[in-house]
Amino acid sequence: MSKIQEAIKNRILILDGAMGTMLQRYNFSEEDFRGQRFKDFPHSLKGNNDLLSLTQPQAIRDIHAQYFEAGADIVETNTFSGTTIGMADYHLEELVYELNYESARIAREVADEFTTKNPNKPRFVAGSIGPTNRTASMSPDVNDPGYRAVTFDDLRMAYKQQVEALLDGGSDILLVETIFDTLNAKAALFAIEEVKEERNIDIPIMVSGTITDASGRTLSGQTVEAFLISISHIPLLSVGFNCALGADQLKPYLKQLAHNTSFNVSAHPNAGLPNAFGQYDQTPEEMQALIRDYLKDNLINIIGGCCGTNPDHIRLIAEVAKEFKPRSVTTVEMHRSASPISNQTVQD
């Protein structure tokens, strides 16, 4: 923990880019996803990217290495859907611990290799904790607004299992990311605090929400300030935003965040907005110019990329980040009456 705290004071840290974007380049078939181990599994496994840490580990290793070579200080584990809730879609709930452990172990090995080559630039592993495909704050049934597909305790238990495996595999940081429902995130943070207390350890925590559209709110309806207040009771390494929007569209919300928090601020935006075919067209040069504006405005401590980004994007982001000092972190007093918060986001 002391190493990353020291590093983040001295320079802007570079997070990696998209794992899914890179895996698409391999065009893996159903048989590739299955590998030898799952060749007779009775359900389809294509699309389960987390499983590739077991069936195509060399591809995962190579992607981590490409991001480190591009200048990343931190890579995320291949565990975005690595909970029993996420794996239920593939009938692989029993593999959750192994998936997270192996994903963290692979990333840890690659990070250590790069740190050994250049001890003056230690490399870190962030255990990626995604939002799951269920929401605790809203009903999936328009005819029954009181119904919930998942409970806070369901989420807490699922996240706790993931957290334990990510730590056992060698993660330096835990990254609760792409938060569209803050109540889900609070369950993850509760689980992390439980594990920290049980193991008598401390570990840096990154929290990254997602603003879903031009309304400037998360999917569950929170403004930037409300989101920040809801998670600020936990000591965090950083708070930020990722996904959903490109760097240009995300900037005003990062400004709000940076001006209202004493935490470090992170961002890993998409490579622009998707086109009609769901592809991301923003070039590394275009994204670099937009990120330069973040840095000129002193908004950022950790910067990377989300959907559509690849090592070329990260390389140019890392180059421009060297020209600037990290955002200076000062004590900020939040005006807690500035934005309403629903009861369900603060009761647990």
N, C-alpha and C positions, 0 to 999 in steps of 0.2 A: 504493500500500500504506500509506503514511504517513497518508493521509486516513482510511481505515477504521480503522486502529489508534487514531487520535486519537478518532474518533467512538465507538468501542466502549468507550473509557475514560469517556466523558462521559455516555452515555445507553444505555438498553436499545435495541438496534436491532430494527426490525420487518421481518420477512421477509414475503413475499406469501403468498397462499393458493393454492388448487388451480387449476391450469390446466385439467385435464380437466373439473372441475365447471363451470367457466365455458363451455368449448367445448360442453358438452352443451346449453346454453341455445340455441345456434344451430341445433341439430337438422340438422346438415349431412348431405346425401345423398351417395350414391356419386359423383354428378356434381360436387358441390361439392368433395369431396376430390380429384377428378381435375383439376378446372379445365380450361382449354384445353390446357395443356401435356401432360397425361397422359390426354386423352380417349380415346385408342385403346390405352392400356396393356392388355396381355393378362391382367392379374391384378387381383383386387379390391383396392381401396385404402382402402375405408371403415374407419375406426377407427385409421388411421395419423395420429395427432394431430401428430407432428413434421412430416409433409409439409405441413400447413396453413401453415407458415411460408413455403412457396413458392406454394401455390395460394390461400390466403386470408390474406395477410399483414396486411391491415387489421384482421381480427378479432384476431390476435395482438397487434398494436400497441394496439388498444383495451383489451384485457384488461390489458396492462401498465400503461396509463395509469390505468385504474380502480383498480388496486392502489396506484399511487403517490398518486393523489388520496385514497385511504382512509388514507394515512399510512405506507405501506411505505417503508423505507429501501433495501431490496434486493428486486429481482425476479429470479426464476429464468428462464433461457432455456427455450424450448419444445423441449428436447432430451433428455427423459428416456429415450427409447429410441434415441438417436442414435448407435448403433454399427453396424458391419457385422453383428454378431451379431443385434442387434434388428431391423435392416432386412431381414435374410434372410427373415423371414416374409412380406415384401411384395415380394421380388425387387428391392429398391432399394439394394443394397449400394454401387453406384457413386455414389449421391447423398450419401453420408455427409458428406463434407467440406462440400458446398454447404449441406446442411440445417443443420449446426451453425454454419457461418459466417453464414448469413442470419439464423438465429434470434438469434445473439448481436448481429448488426448492428442488427436491429430493436429489441431491448431496449436497446442502447447509445444509439440515437437518442432513444428515449423518455426514458431516464434523463437524458440531457444536456439535453433540453428542460425537465425539471422542476428540474434543478440550476441552469439559467440563470435560471429564475423565482425561485428561492430559494437563492442561493449559500451561505447559512448552514446549509442542510441538503442536503449532497451526496447524490445517489442512486447506487446501485451495482448492478452486474449480476453475478449468480452463474451461472456456466456449470453447468447441471444435468447430472450424470453419474449415470445410473441403474444398477441392478445387473445388467442383462441378464436374459434369461429362461433362463439356464443357470447351473448351479452347479459350481464346481470342487472342492468338498469332498465331494459326495455323488453317488451313482449314481442316475440316473433309472430304472434297471432293477432291480427287486427281486430278480430272478433272477441278477443279476451285480453284487454290491456293489462290486467293484473297478473297474467301468466308469465313465468320466467322459465327459460329452458335450462338454466343453471343457477345454482345458489352460491353465495359467498363461500360457504364451507367446501363445496365441490371444487371451486377454483383454488382455494387455499391449499387443499390437499394435493391437487394436481400440480400446482406450482412448486410445492414443497419438495415433491419427488424430483422434479426437474432441477431445482436449485441444488439439491444434495448431489446429484450426479454431475452437474456442471462443475461444482467445487471439487469433487473427487477426481475429475478428469484434468484439473489444472487451470481453471479459469482465474484470471486476476481481477476481473470486473464482472458485475452482473448488469446486463442491459435490458431493462423492461421497456420494450419499444413498440412503435406503431399503435399507441394507445388510442382507441376510439371510444372506450368506455372507462372512465376513471375508476369506477367501482371494481372492474376487473383488475386494474393496475393496483388498487389498494389491497386486493387479495394477494397479489404477487408480492407486494412490499411487506405485507403481514407475514407471509410465508418466509421471506428472506430474513426478517427480524427474528422469527422463531428459530431458524437454523443457526443464525449468528449466536443467539443466546445459548442454544443447546451445545454448540461446539466451542463457545467462548472465543469467538474469532471476530474480526472486523474485516470487511471487504468493501471496496468502493462500489457504489451503485449509480448507474446512469438511468435516467428516466426520459423517455422520448415519446411525446404525444403526436397525434396527427390531426391537422385541421382539414376537414373533409371537403370544404368548398368555400366560395367567396363570402359566406356568412361569417367566417372567422370563428367558427365553433367546431368542437369535436362532434362526432356522430351522436353522442348522447346529450348534446346541447350546451356544453360548457364553453364559455369564453376563455380566452387566454388567461386572464386574471383568476377566474374561478378554478380552472385546471391547476394553476400554480398553487393557489391556496390549499387545494385538496390534497396535494402531495408534499407540501413543505414541512410537515411535521417529522419527516424522516430526514436524517442527515444524508445528503446526496453529494456525489462527486460532480454531477451535472444534471441540468434539466434542459430539454430542447424539443425540437420537432423533426419529424421525418415523414417521407412518403406523401402520397396524395397530390402534392403540389410541386411544381418546379421551383428553382431557386428564386426566380423573380417574384412569383406569387407568394412565396413563403416569407419574404423579407419583412413586410409590415408586422407580421405576427412575432417574428424573432425580435424585432425592435421593442414591441410591447413586453416581451419576456425579459430581454436584457435590461430594460429600464426598471423592472419590478422585482428583480431577484438578486440575492447575494451569492447564489450558486454559480458555478461555471455554466456556460451556455454551449450547447451542442446543436448541430444541424446536419442532417444528411438527406437533402432533397432529391427528388427524382430528376432525371435528365429531361426537364421540360414536362409538358403534358402529352399523354399518348395520342397518336394520330388515329384515323378511322379504323386502322387495322390493329390497334393496340400496341403499336411499336413506338419507341422513343427516338426522336430524330435529333435532339439537341447534341451538337458536337462537343468534344472536350474543350475546344477553344471558346465556344459560346458560353459554356458553363463556367469556365475559368473567369471570364469577364464579369459574370454575375456574382461569383464568389468574391472577387476583388472588391466589389461594392460592400459586401458584408464586412470585409476586413478593414476597409477605409473607415467605416462607421463604428468600428470597435465593438462588434456584436458577438464575437465568437471566441471560444476556447478550444472546441473540438469540431472539426469539419470533415465530412465525408460525402458519400453518395448513396442513393437508394435505387429504386427501379430504373433500369435503363443505363445505369453507369457501369463502367468497366475499368480496367487498369489504366487505360489512356486518360480517362477523366480524372482519376485519382492522381496520376502523375502530374498533370497540369495544376490541379488544385494544390498539391504539395509544393510545387514550384512557387506559386504565388503566395502561399502561406509563409514561406521563408522571408518574405519582404516585410512582414508585419509582426508586431508584438501581440501576444494574446490579450484579450479583453481584460482590463483590470477589474477585479472583483471587489466591490465595496458593499458595506452593509446597507440594505434597503429596507425601509419600513413599508410593508404592504398596507394599502388602504382597504381594509377587509369589507367595507361597505360598497366598494366600487362595483362589484358584480354579484349577482345572486348565485347561490349554490343550492342545488336541490338537496333535500334532507338525505336522500339515499346515498349521496356521495360522501357524506361526512359522518354517518352514524356508526360505521364500523371502525 
